[in-house]
Amino acid sequence: MIETDTADFEKELEHLINKHCIENMLDMPDFIIAEMIVKFLRAVGPSVKKNLDWHGCDSVCHPRREPEIIDNDQPTKE
């Protein structure tokens, strides 16, 4: 897994939460909300990517796989 430094993102998120007074709605400090969101993204990211890969869905890291075409009229390779 690739680790990225999210300190700048977390700080900007903290300011954005504060700017929109989100901390007042949750009665929780903005820096705790920002930290919680970053931890959530780190926790679910690998599972989301694994699910996309399993489904063969389009994403930047997991392009769509070509479906395997099975022709029942052709002899099988053995």
C-alpha positions as CSV (number, residue, x, y, z in Angstrom):
1,M,0.0,0.0,0.0
2,I,1.2,3.5,-0.8
3,E,1.3,5.8,2.2
4,T,0.9,9.5,1.5
5,D,1.5,12.4,3.8
6,T,-2.0,13.7,4.6
7,A,-0.9,16.3,7.2
8,D,-1.6,19.3,4.8
9,F,-4.9,17.8,3.7
10,E,-6.0,17.2,7.3
11,K,-5.1,20.8,8.3
12,E,-7.0,22.2,5.3
13,L,-10.0,20.0,6.2
14,E,-9.8,21.3,9.7
15,H,-10.0,24.9,8.5
16,L,-12.9,24.0,6.1
17,I,-14.8,22.3,8.9
18,N,-14.3,25.4,11.1
19,K,-15.2,27.8,8.3
20,H,-18.6,26.1,7.8
21,C,-19.1,25.7,11.6
22,I,-19.5,21.9,11.3
23,E,-17.9,21.5,14.7
24,N,-20.9,23.3,16.2
25,M,-23.4,20.8,14.7
26,L,-21.4,17.8,16.1
27,D,-20.3,19.5,19.3
28,M,-16.8,18.2,18.5
29,P,-13.6,20.1,17.9
30,D,-12.7,20.7,14.2
31,F,-9.3,19.0,14.5
32,I,-10.9,15.8,15.9
33,I,-13.5,15.7,13.0
34,A,-10.7,16.2,10.5
35,E,-8.6,13.5,12.1
36,M,-11.6,11.1,12.1
37,I,-12.3,11.7,8.4
38,V,-8.6,11.0,7.4
39,K,-8.6,7.9,9.5
40,F,-11.8,6.7,7.9
41,L,-10.4,7.3,4.4
42,R,-7.3,5.3,5.3
43,A,-9.4,2.5,6.8
44,V,-11.8,2.0,3.9
45,G,-9.6,2.8,1.0
46,P,-8.0,-0.6,0.5
47,S,-11.4,-2.4,0.8
48,V,-13.0,0.0,-1.7
49,K,-10.1,-0.7,-4.2
50,K,-10.3,-4.5,-3.6
51,N,-14.1,-4.4,-4.2
52,L,-13.7,-2.4,-7.4
53,D,-11.0,-4.8,-8.6
54,W,-13.2,-7.8,-7.8
55,H,-16.1,-6.3,-9.8
56,G,-13.8,-5.2,-12.6
57,C,-15.1,-1.7,-12.3
58,D,-13.6,1.4,-13.8
59,S,-11.3,3.4,-11.6
60,V,-7.9,5.1,-12.0
61,C,-6.0,2.3,-10.4
62,H,-8.2,-0.6,-11.5
63,P,-9.3,-0.2,-15.2
64,R,-12.2,-2.3,-16.4
65,R,-11.2,-5.8,-17.3
66,E,-12.3,-7.2,-20.6
67,P,-15.0,-9.8,-20.0
68,E,-14.1,-13.3,-21.0
69,I,-16.2,-14.5,-23.9
70,I,-17.1,-18.1,-23.8
71,D,-18.2,-19.7,-27.1
72,N,-19.9,-23.0,-26.3
73,D,-19.8,-24.0,-30.0
74,Q,-16.0,-24.0,-30.1
75,P,-14.0,-27.0,-28.9
76,T,-12.3,-26.5,-25.6
77,K,-8.5,-26.2,-25.4
78,E,-6.9,-29.0,-23.4
